[in-house]
Amino acid sequence: MGKLTLTLQERCVIAENTMSFRFDLGGQAWAFRPGQFVRITLINPPFQDEKGAARSLSIASSPQEPGLLVATRMTGSAFKRVLGELPLGAPVQVAGPFGAFVLDNESSAPAVFLAGGIGITPFRAMIRDALDRGSSRAMTLFYANRTPEDAAFLDEFEAWKHQSAGFRLVAIMSQAEKSRRGWTGRTGLLDAALLRETLGDASRPAYYAAGPPRFMAGVQAALTQAGVRQEQIHEDEFMGYP
Ligand SMILES: Cc1cc2nc3c(=O)[nH]c(=O)nc-3n(C[C@H](O)[C@H](O)[C@H](O)COP(=O)(O)OP(=O)(O)OC[C@H]3O[C@@H](n4cnc5c(N)ncnc54)[C@H](O)[C@@H]3O)c2cc1C
């Protein structure tokens, strides 16, 4: 754990109201495990609100990728507005890594990832890391969004399916009818029927769920209904979202 000053290297719009930010490590040695998060503090922000100048954000990059990648919904909060307008090369303070939401690499049990919206960030790190290491572990990503336009990194996951026979993607949209680009994939909510249909025997995998509190409540109910035991489930709740 430590505190670093990193500079903004790249900023991209990656989905509706959603941006990614890559920070340059500037040659500093820094280790983390995929699934962990950092606390980013803005330095002398031009404006602030009562919620302050720092937020916890999951690391979205794998340790093999350059720099530190985070991604967030641009909600209009003072923090997000300042971050969204930060000039390239500007410094921020980064504390961490924090958290124990990490894959057990000793286990060979299939890994099932359940992501709600921006809860995808720690899974991008875990999946990219597994692919970078040539891991043969079976991984299934359930990725729930309202529309495909809302689904950050979706194109990457579609491409990664072809990089590893062990990686399966099940993307599901709850408001597909609102999509401008159209969606011919699965629609509805991530429920017990979808888990059973995709996984068959639900008793073996290790489950990792991340997202806003409302998504987490729904997923917890679906997992219980599908017969998954509590000790099989690891959770990362993105507090601060509804
Ligand atoms: C482990 C973890 C990982 C996360 N990873 C991500 C991620 O990868 N991407 C992402 O977008 N979000 C992530 N979040 C959520 C993120 O920290 C923010 O809460 C969220 O992005 C909403 O921030 P906001 O500025 O849009 O909303 P706001 O409502 O402005 O801010 C919410 C934040 O303010 C704090 N807060 C609320 N009320 C007050 C108050 N009165 N005084 C002081 N503080 C207050 C909350 O604790 C919360 O951290 C993560 C959260 C956790 C805990």
The ligand as a Tripos MOL2 file, in Angstrom:
@<TRIPOS>MOLECULE
LIG
   53    58     1     0     0
SMALL
NO_CHARGES

@<TRIPOS>ATOM
      1 C1        -14.6030   -0.8300   -3.6960 C.3       1 LIG1
      2 C2        -15.2680    0.1840   -4.5890 C.ar      1 LIG1
      3 C3        -14.9410    0.1990   -5.9380 C.ar      1 LIG1
      4 C4        -15.5670    1.1020   -6.7850 C.ar      1 LIG1
      5 N1        -15.2270    1.1090   -8.1140 N.ar      1 LIG1
      6 C5        -15.8340    1.9820   -8.9440 C.ar      1 LIG1
      7 C6        -15.5030    2.0240  -10.3400 C.ar      1 LIG1
      8 O1        -14.6270    1.2830  -10.8200 O.2       1 LIG1
      9 N2        -16.1420    2.9120  -11.1120 N.ar      1 LIG1
     10 C7        -17.1190    3.7500  -10.6080 C.ar      1 LIG1
     11 O2        -17.6820    4.5380  -11.3700 O.2       1 LIG1
     12 N3        -17.4320    3.7510   -9.3140 N.ar      1 LIG1
     13 C8        -16.8400    2.8900   -8.4640 C.ar      1 LIG1
     14 N4        -17.1590    2.8990   -7.1380 N.ar      1 LIG1
     15 C9        -18.1210    3.8960   -6.6380 C.3       1 LIG1
     16 C10       -17.4270    5.2560   -6.5040 C.3       1 LIG1
     17 O3        -16.5660    5.2510   -5.3810 O.3       1 LIG1
     18 C11       -18.4160    6.4260   -6.3540 C.3       1 LIG1
     19 O4        -19.1240    6.2830   -5.1570 O.3       1 LIG1
     20 C12       -19.3930    6.4610   -7.4920 C.3       1 LIG1
     21 O5        -18.6430    6.5310   -8.7110 O.3       1 LIG1
     22 C13       -20.3360    7.6640   -7.3760 C.3       1 LIG1
     23 O6        -19.5860    8.8350   -7.3000 O.3       1 LIG1
     24 P1        -20.1940   10.2250   -7.7920 P.3       1 LIG1
     25 O7        -19.1450   11.2520   -7.6430 O.co2     1 LIG1
     26 O8        -20.7560   10.0210   -9.1460 O.co2     1 LIG1
     27 O9        -21.4120   10.4240   -6.8260 O.3       1 LIG1
     28 P2        -21.5490   11.2640   -5.4630 P.3       1 LIG1
     29 O10       -22.8930   10.9540   -4.9090 O.co2     1 LIG1
     30 O11       -21.1740   12.6700   -5.6380 O.co2     1 LIG1
     31 O12       -20.4480   10.6140   -4.5370 O.3       1 LIG1
     32 C14       -20.6410    9.4460   -3.8780 C.3       1 LIG1
     33 C15       -19.4970    9.3660   -2.8580 C.3       1 LIG1
     34 O13       -19.5860   10.3880   -1.8860 O.3       1 LIG1
     35 C16       -19.6270    9.8570   -0.5770 C.3       1 LIG1
     36 N5        -20.6260   10.6750    0.1070 N.ar      1 LIG1
     37 C17       -21.9590   10.6540   -0.0400 C.ar      1 LIG1
     38 N6        -22.5450   11.6040    0.7270 N.ar      1 LIG1
     39 C18       -21.5270   12.2510    1.3750 C.ar      1 LIG1
     40 C19       -21.4810   13.3290    2.3000 C.ar      1 LIG1
     41 N7        -22.5800   13.9630    2.7090 N.pl3     1 LIG1
     42 N8        -20.2590   13.7370    2.7340 N.ar      1 LIG1
     43 C20       -19.1340   13.1030    2.3310 C.ar      1 LIG1
     44 N9        -19.1380   12.0860    1.4610 N.ar      1 LIG1
     45 C21       -20.3190   11.6590    0.9920 C.ar      1 LIG1
     46 C22       -20.0310    8.4300   -0.7270 C.3       1 LIG1
     47 O14       -19.4360    7.6330    0.2830 O.3       1 LIG1
     48 C23       -19.4820    8.1070   -2.1050 C.3       1 LIG1
     49 O15       -18.1390    7.6700   -1.9860 O.3       1 LIG1
     50 C24       -16.5310    2.0110   -6.2750 C.ar      1 LIG1
     51 C25       -16.8420    2.0120   -4.9090 C.ar      1 LIG1
     52 C26       -16.2250    1.1060   -4.0770 C.ar      1 LIG1
     53 C27       -16.5700    1.1270   -2.6280 C.3       1 LIG1
@<TRIPOS>BOND
     1     1     2 1
     2     2     3 ar
     3     2    52 ar
     4     3     4 ar
     5     4     5 ar
     6     4    50 ar
     7     5     6 ar
     8     6     7 ar
     9     6    13 1
    10     7     8 2
    11     7     9 ar
    12     9    10 ar
    13    10    11 2
    14    10    12 ar
    15    12    13 ar
    16    13    14 ar
    17    14    15 1
    18    14    50 ar
    19    15    16 1
    20    16    17 1
    21    16    18 1
    22    18    19 1
    23    18    20 1
    24    20    21 1
    25    20    22 1
    26    22    23 1
    27    23    24 1
    28    24    25 2
    29    24    26 1
    30    24    27 1
    31    27    28 1
    32    28    29 2
    33    28    30 1
    34    28    31 1
    35    31    32 1
    36    32    33 1
    37    33    34 1
    38    33    48 1
    39    34    35 1
    40    35    36 1
    41    35    46 1
    42    36    37 ar
    43    36    45 ar
    44    37    38 ar
    45    38    39 ar
    46    39    40 ar
    47    39    45 ar
    48    40    41 1
    49    40    42 ar
    50    42    43 ar
    51    43    44 ar
    52    44    45 ar
    53    46    47 1
    54    46    48 1
    55    48    49 1
    56    50    51 ar
    57    51    52 ar
    58    52    53 1
@<TRIPOS>SUBSTRUCTURE
     1 LIG1         1 GROUP 0 **** ****
